[in-house]
Amino acid sequence: MDVHEIAQRVWHDMFSRPDGPLSFRFIMQPTVAALLALRDGVRDGRTAGPAFLVALVTGAKGRRALMRDAMQRIGRLLIVALTLDVIYQSLVFGKVYPGEAVLVAFIFGFLPYAITRGIVARVVKMKLGK
């Protein structure tokens, strides 16, 4: 199978079935990610420090603790997203495509989490005047 055929299969599997069986790929994963991000974003917004990514890149003192925290929070999210997609693929396709599962976990899990966490943190900081 060449790269073009793989890309077509992934595109078809990911986006051509938004109303198909177990369509939680489009609903459940972003919803769970947003709920987790809401909790973490509120916590971030209550702190007086810089945004998470800014602190991670520029703050040498607490970088190790920030990385540990990020790996715990984001790691759990990605494990849940990967597990959901492996179950989905097993039931719908009868086999599992690991690369596709990672891509889906990133697109429907991590991206909504990262975007929502940043927005919530900014809103909380604005409301608290920080």
C-alpha positions as CSV (number, residue, x, y, z in Angstrom):
1,M,0.0,0.0,0.0
2,D,1.5,3.3,-1.0
3,V,1.3,6.6,0.9
4,H,-1.6,7.9,-1.3
5,E,-3.7,4.9,-0.6
6,I,-3.0,5.1,3.1
7,A,-3.9,8.8,3.2
8,Q,-7.2,8.1,1.3
9,R,-8.1,5.3,3.8
10,V,-7.3,7.5,6.8
11,W,-9.3,10.4,5.3
12,H,-12.2,8.1,4.6
13,D,-12.1,6.4,8.0
14,M,-11.8,9.7,10.0
15,F,-14.1,12.1,8.2
16,S,-16.5,10.3,6.0
17,R,-18.4,8.7,8.9
18,P,-19.6,11.5,11.1
19,D,-23.0,10.0,11.4
20,G,-22.0,6.3,11.2
21,P,-21.8,3.7,14.0
22,L,-20.2,4.8,17.2
23,S,-19.8,8.4,15.9
24,F,-18.4,9.3,19.4
25,R,-15.2,10.0,17.6
26,F,-16.7,13.4,16.7
27,I,-18.6,14.0,19.9
28,M,-17.2,12.1,22.9
29,Q,-13.5,12.7,22.5
30,P,-13.7,16.5,22.0
31,T,-16.3,16.7,24.8
32,V,-14.1,14.8,27.3
33,A,-11.1,16.8,26.3
34,A,-12.9,20.1,26.8
35,L,-14.2,19.0,30.2
36,L,-10.7,18.1,31.3
37,A,-9.4,21.3,29.9
38,L,-12.1,23.3,31.7
39,R,-10.9,22.0,35.0
40,D,-7.2,22.6,34.2
41,G,-7.8,26.0,32.6
42,V,-9.6,27.2,35.7
43,R,-6.7,26.0,37.8
44,D,-4.3,27.8,35.5
45,G,-6.3,31.0,35.5
46,R,-6.3,31.1,39.3
47,T,-2.5,31.1,39.4
48,A,-0.7,34.4,39.0
49,G,1.9,32.9,36.7
50,P,2.3,33.1,33.0
51,A,0.4,30.8,30.6
52,F,1.4,27.1,30.7
53,L,3.3,27.0,27.5
54,V,5.0,30.3,28.2
55,A,6.1,29.1,31.6
56,L,7.3,25.8,30.1
57,V,9.4,27.5,27.5
58,T,10.8,30.4,29.5
59,G,10.7,29.3,33.2
60,A,13.8,27.3,33.9
61,K,13.0,27.0,37.7
62,G,9.8,25.1,37.5
63,R,10.2,23.4,34.2
64,R,10.6,19.9,35.6
65,A,7.4,20.2,37.7
66,L,5.5,21.7,34.8
67,M,6.6,18.8,32.5
68,R,5.6,16.2,35.1
69,D,2.2,17.9,35.5
70,A,1.7,18.1,31.8
71,M,2.6,14.5,31.2
72,Q,0.1,13.4,33.8
73,R,-2.8,15.5,32.6
74,I,-2.2,15.2,28.9
75,G,-1.0,11.6,29.2
76,R,-4.3,10.5,30.7
77,L,-6.2,12.4,28.1
78,L,-4.3,10.7,25.2
79,I,-4.6,7.3,26.8
80,V,-8.4,7.7,27.0
81,A,-8.6,9.0,23.4
82,L,-6.4,6.2,22.1
83,T,-8.4,3.6,24.0
84,L,-11.7,5.0,22.6
85,D,-10.4,5.0,19.1
86,V,-9.0,1.4,19.3
87,I,-12.4,0.2,20.5
88,Y,-14.1,2.1,17.7
89,Q,-11.7,0.7,15.0
90,S,-12.1,-2.8,16.4
91,L,-15.9,-2.7,16.3
92,V,-16.3,-0.8,13.0
93,F,-13.3,-2.0,10.9
94,G,-12.5,-5.3,12.5
95,K,-8.9,-4.3,12.8
96,V,-6.8,-1.5,14.4
97,Y,-4.6,1.0,12.6
98,P,-2.2,2.4,15.2
99,G,-1.1,5.4,13.3
100,E,-4.7,6.4,12.6
101,A,-5.5,6.0,16.3
102,V,-2.7,8.3,17.3
103,L,-3.8,10.9,14.7
104,V,-7.4,10.7,15.9
105,A,-6.3,11.1,19.6
106,F,-4.3,14.2,18.6
107,I,-7.0,15.8,16.5
108,F,-10.1,15.0,18.5
109,G,-8.4,14.8,22.0
110,F,-5.3,16.9,22.4
111,L,-6.2,19.9,20.1
112,P,-9.6,20.6,21.7
113,Y,-7.9,20.2,25.2
114,A,-5.1,22.6,24.4
115,I,-7.4,25.2,22.8
116,T,-10.0,25.1,25.5
117,R,-7.5,25.1,28.4
118,G,-5.9,28.3,27.0
119,I,-9.1,30.1,26.5
120,V,-10.5,29.1,29.9
121,A,-7.3,30.2,31.6
122,R,-7.4,33.6,29.9
123,V,-11.1,34.1,30.8
124,V,-10.5,33.2,34.4
125,K,-7.5,35.6,34.7
126,M,-9.6,38.4,33.1
127,K,-12.4,37.8,35.6
128,L,-10.0,37.8,38.5
129,G,-8.1,40.8,37.2
130,K,-4.7,39.0,37.0
